[in-house]
Amino acid sequence: MPLPITDPALPFFADHHRELAPAAAAWATVHLAQQPQIEDVDASCRALARQLGAAGWLQWCVPPANEEGKTPPLDARAICLLRETFAWHSSLADFVFAMQGLGAGAISLFGDAAQRARYLLGVASGELLAAFALSEPGAGSDAAALACRATRLADGSWQLDGEKTWVSNGGIADFYIVFARTEEEEEEEEAPERSSAGISAFIVDADSPGLAVAERILTLSPHPLARLEFSACQVPASQLLGSPGEGFRIAMATLDMFRISVAAAALGLARRAAHEALRHVQERRMFGQRLADMQITQAKLADMATAIDAAALLTYRAAWQRDQGGTKMQTTRTAAMAKLFATEEAQRVIDAAVQLFGGRGITQGEVVEALYRDIRALRIYEGASEVQKLVIARETLQAFKDSGNLP
Ligand code: COS
């Protein structure tokens, strides 16, 4: 039977992806359900993390070290196939998977041996919940404007002061990847207020003294989200991720990787909406015919199907390119294109599905009603659509300058 997600027979994929996709689909069919209303989101997320860990899926976000102790690179196509599958079945399961990936991704990509040993096994099993804390009330799209400060103390440890907001998994995470300014005080006097230099990344345990969950944030599609306050928060020297000053690059490189997977999640949500709509239009009768027989419906279905296919091709092109070890310019640009297009088009596809359902489409308890709420955040988080356009334009101009051609 064909899978409900992107066909793994496409030339972007390798043999192991062709085995992974049906295995994930079979598992998800049995274990996950799109739940329009979730009673206790925190408890559901914890349970889903353990479930995804026990089944081995989280290992794809946290590749185990090989015999030489080296961690293999993240497999972008596998992560995308899994997110597309999980999003189709349960947007909360996709969220949990993605957060383990984004939080642990920074450690997998930039952590030292001790940091990997301390955190990654727990993330892979779902026992430890991860989070990524970059945005601040005054620094969302403009991440380089962040103001959270890390000061090095005499004993080499760090003290964090400031706040972070819209932190997914905030309030339930066991650790946070936190980005803060670490320039020395005297440099800071002259430093510009916005600079990507002098930002460093830290792994901050949730129980660190001086870290408080100041507020839980309620959203359109409920998931754990919080504002955090750091007040003389004590962080040992061993928790610095990478080198001092490397934080912005760590944030951007981690986002490059996971932005592709946001596109895959959007694709899964769009495919689910199209699936529901296709079923519905064959059953629903009006004006003496099935909705599917009306040309006005067919035009909608054609647009939905074309948008989904185009989004799939951009998404897996970006993932394939990354797995091939494409240059930063290539991977940054194609990841941004995939996220922009797949999330914007998924919004349109889901809206069209709601429209085809008519009154039922906006009724609580309907799958398309939940999808309509679920998709909205994806056009905003991990780089809003406007940020993706900035990135695409910048990389395209640069490539044209370098080579004289449109890349
Ligand atoms: N990979 C590796 N390094 C990167 C990078 C990437 N994708 N993008 C930028 N960098 C590096 C640059 O090479 C540069 O280093 P040097 O100063 O050594 O040359 C440095 O980071 C600064 O880059 P840049 O000048 O591009 O920074 P900008 O502030 O102009 O970046 C955007 C602007 C909008 C692209 C950036 O702020 C961004 O992505 N914002 C969105 C943030 C976000 O996604 N927030 C959501 C948080 S998670 S839910």
Residues whose N, C-alpha, C, O or C-beta is under 5 A from the ligand:
A	BS01	COS	L134 S135 G140 S141 D142 A143 A144 S196 F248 R249 M252 A253 D256 T332 Y381 E382 G383 V387
